[in-house]
Amino acid sequence: MDLAVTASIVMFTGVLVLLVLGAPIAIAVGISSFAAMTCILPYQGALTTSAQRMFVGLDSFALLAIPFFILAGNIMNNGGIAIRLINFSKIISGFFPAPLAQTNVVSNMLFGSISGSGVASCAAVGGIMTPIQKQEGYDPKFTTAVNIASAPTGMLIPPSNALIVYATVAGSVSVSALFMGGYVPGILWGLGVMIVAAITGRKLGYVSKHRMTLKECIDVSIKAIPSLSLIVVVIGGILGGIFTATEASAIAVVYAMILGFSYRQLKVLDLPKIFLNTAKMTSIVIFMIGASSIMSWVMSFTQIPSLIADGLLVLTDNPILILLIINVVLLFIGTFMDPTPAVLIFTPIFLPICMSLGMHPVQFGILMVFNLSLGTITPPVGPILFTGCKVSGITIDSIVKPLLPFFLVIFMILMLVTYLPAISMALPTAFGLIM
């Protein structure tokens, strides 16, 4: 046990020190985990085991979905799909206060659910909506806050790369069940942002200056059908048993490419750059998964999850308080760590604890991704926060206050997801994905 304690101290201290020194998180995790392993095994054995764990961690058919969904999202960003979804969103949101802000929210939900990326949604939708809202007299801080607060919905509404990563770490958890489980929490997140935007927009006097006619609504809907059909094809095919989530990701690429070329927005000369960007993004995620596999082995060998579980039970045996503590820890982690590495590192720690309290792995997966998605819009790291501010040209310090009402509502929804299992479990159960 002394060796296990030493290994744990070496691993976590090493990660912290390397991150403070500015090392990429994958490098910090990989080097620290290997150093910890040398405390347990001989050097040669640690070297061999580390290499084996990296390959074993990447030997998953489900992980193939990640590069394909990233590629599909990059193609959509360049394929003219965003503007069609935005125009369609105007039909839904045009009757609410601050209609352009509501359009931004609905567009992020739709585009995010297709691309699977909150950052891509924030950049694509925000890049189009921000100038329009500015022209209509909307406060840039308000519009930026709305765009940032609603962009993470795409990380919950499928397809979601974070949920795919969780499924590979958690073990025998159905990606299809996780996808269906993310719908209601993701939609609730979007509705919460819409409510706050409506209340704020009414106070600021933002009203619709143009109501779409029936003819315009029909025309916009027809043009949006091919883009919206991608959701039906991907999710419908998975639920119908026609193809797996991984196969669906490849189909999404082909479908997005066909749409891009048919809209005349995507050119053959654009493809090399798109493929290169996809390869860069994929390599970051895959390397992180491989490095975290070494950490998972060390944590399993040193029984760190059991020690943390025992420590929590010493503090309290109240399930409500334990789940609240886990939420607070995950929220704190999400403020400085991207969702993918956080899922990889902390799933083996917290999942056994939550399962011992009777929580289903699907519900915990949704809870964790919801938590960490909230971290993407909070300082100091917050990739969506930085993207949204960059798109609108607003400084981060000036946007924190306008974001506070959105944070409050989103946190309330997180509590509902935590303590009401039906929110994330009803759809997977209804479709027979959970017995």
ABEGO torsion letter per residue (X at the ends): XAAAAAAAAAAAAAAAAAAAAGBBAAAAAAAAAAAAAAAABBAAAAAAAAAAAAAAAABBAAAAAAAAAAAAAAAAAAAGAAAAAAAAAAAAAAABBGAAAAAAAAAAAAAAAAAGBAAAAAAAAAAAAAAAAAAAGBBAAAAAAAAAAAAAAAAABOBBAAAAAAAAAAEBBBAAAAAAAAAAAAAAAAAAAAAAAAAAAAAAGBBBABBBBAAAAAAAAAAAAAAAAAAAAAAAAAAAGABBAAAAAAAAAAAAAAAAAAAGABBAAAAAAAAAAAAAAAAAAAAAAAAAAAAAAAAAAAGAAAAAAAAAAAABABAAAAAAAAAAAAAAAAAABBAAAAAAAAAAAAAAAAAAAGBBAAAAAAAAAAAAAAAAABOAAGAAAAAAAAAAGBBAAAAAAAAAAAAAAAAAAAAAAAABAAAAAAAAAAAGABX
